[in-house]
Amino acid sequence: MNRITSAVHSLAQTRGSFYLYDERSIFRHIDLLKETFPQARFLYSIKCNSNPHILQSVFSLGLGADAASLGEVLAAGKAGLSPDQIYYSAPGKTSEDIRRSMSEATLIADSTGELLRIQAAAEEAGKVVHAGVRINPDFSFGGGTGTSSKFGIDESQVYEFLAENPLKNVVIDGIHVHLKSQELRFDVLSEYYRNVFRLAEAFEAAAGCQLRFLNLGSGIGIPYSPTDRPLDFEALKNTAAELFDSFRASHPDTVIFIETGRFAVGKSGYYVTRVLDRKISRGKTFLILENTLNGFLRPVLARLICRYSPDLSPEGCEPLFTCRDECEILTFREEPPTERVTLAGNLCTAADVIAEDIFLPHLEPGDIIALTNAGSYAAALTPFQFSSQEPPAEFFLTAGGEILS
């Protein structure tokens, strides 16, 4: 019995549904990032999973924070990070968000209006603030022309704005670009990095500044479906090395950041639930589970999207939906599948279904199942309050084997 199975069975003795996060998996994935990009530093994307034990674990490895809200800025500070390790990038920051975070993090302006609000807050506080801007570039992630976006300032607009609006209390010395999540093609990622490095040089020339940092955003994906081909990290390392080394040579004082996105923790998580009831309706077998839609939303949403989409493989809409079969279902039984079942939840809605007409070993009330790929955008996205039921607990399995709640 491996450590995950042992921990699941131990917790299932007293728990109906819960999340379990594996610290060893987190360590492996972060080590792989560091080996692939020795020239870069990494920011953990808190929105993927803000569990306090995960934050402590990730930050203990030297990662900074990619914060998408004031709450995440404060959580990163509470976890021990200093303001220069926290980067606050999100659209729609209020003046209050800016005032409260100005001394707690590096602000990344998402619009020209936000730049003016940062200027006003800095002037009011009588200080000079070093900040970055998120740019919506003239290129797309795949190398085509740029598109409209709710995120960032269009590349041409940012140059015009900075030329026409001197910001006396704001020093723009960093840029942030993020165009896509969940990419598994190493050549596409490498070409994206090439384009961002070119953008950084164009920005320095147009703005007359030297960049303190360049945030390449996220994009590195994890395999969800059994048919997904994992990202070739050795090939990515080889193709990206020249790009990174060349930029570092001409910009020795510019820190290159890569956001981890889901990669650091996505594979670390398991969602465990219990069979509450077993019933047959007009020849169809249903297993009623505890906390499905209101325990782990993504597989329920994936089933709904695929059911109502005319496409056999609908395009992903991150972080809510990636692909059709994005979770492996584990029963912890050695016997082979013997029956066709539908896994439904205990909510009073027909939408509360994880999987339809799949083959599993025979299960009875009290038996447990686990769903994989539950480490990121899982508990963080799920509507726990739906139906006023007790939400699933979260547990953390340390590298040493201790289970923390």
C-alpha positions in Angstrom: 0.0 0.0 0.0 1.6 3.3 -1.1 1.6 6.5 1.1 -1.4 8.1 -0.8 -3.6 5.0 -0.5 -2.7 4.6 3.2 -3.5 8.2 4.0 -6.8 8.0 2.1 -7.9 4.9 4.0 -6.9 6.4 7.3 -8.8 9.6 6.7 -11.8 7.8 5.2 -12.4 6.0 8.5 -13.8 9.2 10.0 -14.4 11.5 7.0 -17.1 11.3 4.3 -15.5 13.5 1.7 -12.2 15.4 1.7 -9.2 16.7 -0.3 -5.7 15.3 0.2 -2.6 17.2 -1.0 0.7 15.4 -1.4 3.8 17.5 -0.6 6.2 15.1 -2.3 4.3 15.8 -5.6 4.6 19.5 -5.1 8.3 19.2 -4.5 8.8 17.1 -7.6 7.0 19.5 -9.9 8.8 22.6 -8.5 12.1 20.9 -8.8 11.3 20.1 -12.5 10.6 23.8 -13.1 13.9 24.9 -11.5 15.8 22.3 -13.6 14.2 23.4 -16.8 14.6 27.1 -16.2 17.7 27.7 -14.1 17.8 31.3 -15.4 14.4 32.2 -13.9 12.6 32.6 -10.6 9.1 31.4 -9.9 5.9 32.9 -8.6 3.3 30.6 -7.1 -0.2 31.3 -8.5 -2.1 31.5 -5.2 -5.5 31.4 -7.0 -4.9 27.7 -7.9 -4.9 26.6 -4.3 -4.6 28.9 -1.2 -4.5 26.1 1.4 -2.1 27.5 4.1 -0.1 24.3 4.3 0.5 24.4 0.5 1.5 28.1 0.8 4.1 27.3 3.5 5.4 24.3 1.5 5.7 26.2 -1.8 7.2 29.3 -0.2 9.8 27.3 1.7 11.3 26.4 -1.7 12.1 30.0 -2.4 9.1 30.9 -4.6 7.4 34.2 -4.6 3.7 34.9 -4.9 1.5 35.7 -7.9 -1.4 37.4 -6.1 -4.7 38.0 -7.9 -6.5 39.9 -5.1 -5.8 42.0 -2.0 -6.7 38.9 0.0 -4.0 36.9 -1.7 -1.5 39.6 -1.1 -2.2 39.5 2.6 -2.2 35.7 2.6 1.3 35.7 1.1 2.5 38.2 3.7 1.0 36.1 6.5 2.8 33.0 5.1 6.1 34.9 5.6 6.9 36.5 2.2 8.3 40.1 2.1 6.7 42.7 -0.1 9.4 42.4 -2.7 8.4 38.7 -3.2 4.7 39.4 -3.8 3.4 40.6 -7.2 -0.2 41.8 -7.3 -1.7 41.4 -10.8 -5.4 41.5 -11.4 -7.9 43.7 -13.3 -10.2 46.0 -11.5 -8.2 47.0 -8.5 -10.0 49.6 -6.5 -8.3 52.6 -5.0 -8.6 50.9 -1.6 -7.0 47.8 -2.9 -4.1 49.9 -4.2 -3.7 51.9 -1.0 -3.7 48.8 1.2 -1.3 46.8 -1.0 1.1 49.5 -2.0 3.5 48.7 0.8 2.7 45.0 0.9 3.5 44.0 -2.7 4.7 45.1 -6.2 1.6 46.4 -8.0 1.1 45.4 -11.6 -1.2 47.9 -13.3 -3.8 46.3 -15.5 -5.1 49.5 -17.2 -4.2 53.1 -17.8 -6.9 54.1 -15.3 -5.2 51.9 -12.8 -1.9 53.6 -13.4 -3.5 56.9 -12.6 -5.0 55.5 -9.4 -1.6 54.2 -8.4 -0.2 57.6 -9.0 -2.9 59.3 -6.9 -2.4 56.8 -4.0 1.4 57.3 -4.1 1.1 61.0 -4.2 -1.4 61.0 -1.3 1.1 58.8 0.7 4.0 61.1 -0.2 6.1 58.2 -1.7 7.4 57.0 -5.0 6.2 53.5 -5.9 7.9 51.1 -8.2 5.3 49.2 -10.2 4.9 47.1 -13.3 2.3 47.0 -16.1 0.5 44.1 -17.7 0.7 44.4 -21.4 -1.7 42.9 -24.0 0.9 42.5 -26.8 0.6 42.8 -30.5 1.2 39.1 -30.8 -0.9 36.1 -29.7 0.3 33.1 -27.7 0.6 31.0 -30.9 2.5 33.7 -32.7 -0.3 35.4 -34.7 -1.6 38.9 -34.2 -2.8 40.2 -30.9 -6.5 40.2 -29.9 -8.7 42.2 -27.6 -8.6 41.2 -24.0 -10.0 42.2 -20.6 -6.4 41.8 -19.3 -3.7 44.4 -19.6 -3.0 47.4 -21.7 -2.7 47.1 -25.4 0.9 47.4 -26.4 0.5 50.5 -28.5 -1.7 52.2 -25.8 0.9 51.8 -23.1 3.6 53.5 -25.1 1.2 56.4 -25.9 0.0 56.7 -22.4 3.5 56.8 -20.8 4.6 59.4 -23.4 1.6 61.7 -22.6 1.3 61.1 -18.9 4.4 61.6 -16.8 3.8 59.8 -13.5 5.8 61.7 -10.9 5.2 59.2 -8.1 5.3 55.9 -10.1 8.4 54.3 -11.6 7.4 51.7 -14.2 10.2 49.2 -14.1 8.5 45.8 -14.8 6.2 44.3 -17.3 3.9 41.3 -17.1 2.5 39.2 -20.0 0.2 36.3 -19.7 -1.9 35.0 -22.7 -2.7 31.4 -22.1 -2.9 28.6 -19.5 -2.5 24.8 -19.9 0.0 24.5 -22.9 1.6 21.2 -23.5 3.6 22.0 -26.6 7.2 22.9 -25.9 7.8 24.6 -29.2 4.8 26.9 -28.8 6.0 27.9 -25.3 9.5 28.6 -26.5 8.2 30.8 -29.3 6.0 32.7 -26.9 9.1 33.4 -24.6 11.0 34.6 -27.7 8.2 37.1 -28.4 8.0 38.3 -24.8 11.7 38.9 -24.7 11.4 41.0 -27.9 8.6 42.9 -26.3 10.7 43.7 -23.3 13.4 45.2 -25.4 10.9 47.3 -27.4 9.3 48.5 -24.1 12.7 49.6 -22.7 13.4 51.5 -25.9 10.0 53.2 -26.0 9.7 53.9 -22.3 13.3 54.9 -21.8 13.7 52.6 -18.8 15.6 49.5 -17.6 13.4 46.7 -16.5 13.8 45.5 -12.9 11.7 42.4 -13.7 10.0 40.7 -16.6 7.1 38.3 -15.8 6.5 35.8 -18.6 3.3 34.6 -17.0 2.2 31.0 -16.8 1.2 28.6 -19.6 2.9 25.4 -18.5 0.3 22.7 -18.5 -0.3 19.3 -16.9 -1.8 16.2 -18.6 -5.4 15.8 -17.5 -6.7 13.2 -20.0 -5.1 9.8 -20.6 -4.7 10.9 -24.2 -2.7 14.0 -23.3 0.9 13.9 -24.2 2.9 15.4 -21.3 5.0 18.5 -21.9 8.5 17.5 -23.0 10.6 19.4 -20.4 13.9 18.2 -21.8 13.1 19.6 -25.2 11.7 22.8 -23.6 14.9 23.3 -21.6 17.0 22.9 -24.7 15.0 25.2 -26.9 14.5 27.9 -24.2 18.1 27.9 -22.9 19.5 30.1 -25.7 16.6 32.5 -25.4 16.9 32.9 -21.7 20.7 33.0 -21.7 20.8 35.7 -24.4 18.3 37.9 -22.6 20.2 37.5 -19.3 23.4 38.4 -21.0 22.0 41.7 -22.2 19.9 42.3 -19.1 21.9 41.0 -16.1 19.9 43.0 -13.6 16.5 42.1 -14.9 14.8 39.3 -12.9 12.9 36.8 -15.2 9.8 35.4 -13.5 7.6 32.5 -14.6 4.3 31.9 -12.8 3.8 28.3 -11.9 0.1 28.3 -12.7 -1.5 24.9 -11.9 1.7 23.0 -12.6 3.1 23.2 -9.1 0.1 21.7 -7.3 -2.4 20.3 -9.9 -1.1 16.7 -9.7 -0.7 16.8 -5.9 -4.4 16.7 -5.1 -7.0 13.9 -4.7 -10.7 14.4 -4.0 -12.1 11.5 -2.0 -15.8 10.9 -1.5 -18.0 8.1 -0.3 -20.9 6.1 -1.8 -24.0 7.0 0.1 -26.6 4.9 -1.8 -27.0 2.5 -4.6 -30.1 2.4 -6.8 -31.3 1.1 -10.1 -33.7 3.1 -12.2 -35.2 1.4 -15.3 -32.2 -0.8 -15.6 -29.6 1.9 -15.0 -27.4 1.7 -11.9 -26.7 4.9 -10.0 -24.2 5.4 -7.2 -25.1 8.4 -5.1 -22.0 10.1 -3.7 -21.4 12.7 -1.0 -20.4 16.2 -2.1 -19.9 16.0 -5.9 -20.9 19.3 -7.5 -20.6 21.0 -4.1 -17.3 19.1 -3.4 -15.4 19.1 -6.6 -17.0 21.2 -9.4 -14.7 20.7 -12.4 -15.6 17.1 -13.4 -19.3 17.9 -13.1 -18.9 21.0 -15.2 -16.8 19.0 -17.8 -19.6 16.5 -18.1 -22.2 19.3 -18.6 -20.1 21.1 -21.2 -19.4 18.0 -23.2 -23.1 16.9 -23.0 -24.4 20.1 -24.4 -21.6 21.1 -26.8 -21.9 20.0 -30.5 -18.1 19.4 -30.5 -16.7 16.0 -29.7 -13.8 17.8 -27.9 -14.9 21.3 -26.8 -12.3 23.9 -26.5 -11.1 24.5 -22.9 -12.2 27.5 -20.9 -9.6 27.8 -18.2 -9.7 27.4 -15.3 -13.2 26.0 -15.2 -12.9 23.4 -18.0 -10.0 21.7 -19.7 -11.2 18.5 -21.4 -13.7 15.7 -21.3 -12.0 13.1 -19.2 -10.0 15.3 -16.9 -10.0 13.1 -13.8 -9.1 9.4 -13.2 -11.5 7.7 -10.9 -9.9 5.4 -8.3 -11.8 2.8 -6.4 -8.8 1.2 -4.4 -10.1 -2.2 -5.4 -8.0 -4.9 -7.0 -10.9 -6.6 -8.8 -11.6 -5.6 -12.4 -14.6 -3.4 -13.5 -17.7 -5.5 -13.6 -20.6 -3.1 -14.0 -21.7 0.0 -15.8 -22.7 2.8 -13.4 -23.4 6.5 -13.2 -21.8 8.5 -10.4 -24.2 11.2 -9.2 -24.2 13.4 -6.2 -26.7 14.0 -3.3 -27.8 17.5 -4.4 -31.3 18.2 -5.5 -30.3 18.9 -9.1 -30.0 16.6 -12.1 -26.8 18.4 -13.0 -25.0 16.9 -10.1 -23.3 14.0 -12.0 -19.6 13.3 -12.2 -19.6 10.5 -14.8 -22.2 8.6 -16.8 -22.2 4.9 -17.9 -18.6 4.1 -16.9 -17.3 0.7 -15.9 -16.2 0.2 -12.3 -15.8 -2.6 -9.8 -18.9 -3.4 -7.8 -19.3 -0.7 -5.1 -21.7 -0.6 -2.1 -22.7 2.2 0.3 -19.7 3.1 2.5 -17.1 2.4 -0.3 -14.8 5.3 -1.3 -13.6 6.6 -4.6 -11.0 9.3 -5.3 -10.6 11.7 -8.2 -7.2 12.8 -9.4 -6.0 16.2 -10.6 -7.6 17.9 -7.7 -4.7 20.0 -6.5 -5.5 23.2 -8.4 -8.7 25.0 -9.4 -10.6 22.4 -7.4 -11.6 23.4 -3.8 -10.8 27.0 -4.9 -13.6 27.0 -7.5 -16.3 24.8 -5.9 -19.5 26.2 -4.5 -19.3 24.7 -1.0 -22.4 26.6 0.2 -24.8 25.0 -2.3 -27.5 23.1 -0.4 -26.0 24.1 3.0 -24.2 20.8 3.4 -21.0 20.3 5.4 -18.1 21.0 3.0 -15.3 18.6 2.4 -12.3 19.0 4.6 -8.7 19.6 3.3 -5.7 17.6 4.5 -2.0 17.9 3.7 0.3 14.9 3.5 3.8 16.1 4.3 6.9 14.7 2.6 7.7 13.0 5.9 4.3 11.3 6.0 2.4 13.4 8.6 -1.2 14.3 7.8 -2.1 17.9 8.7 -5.6 19.3 8.7 
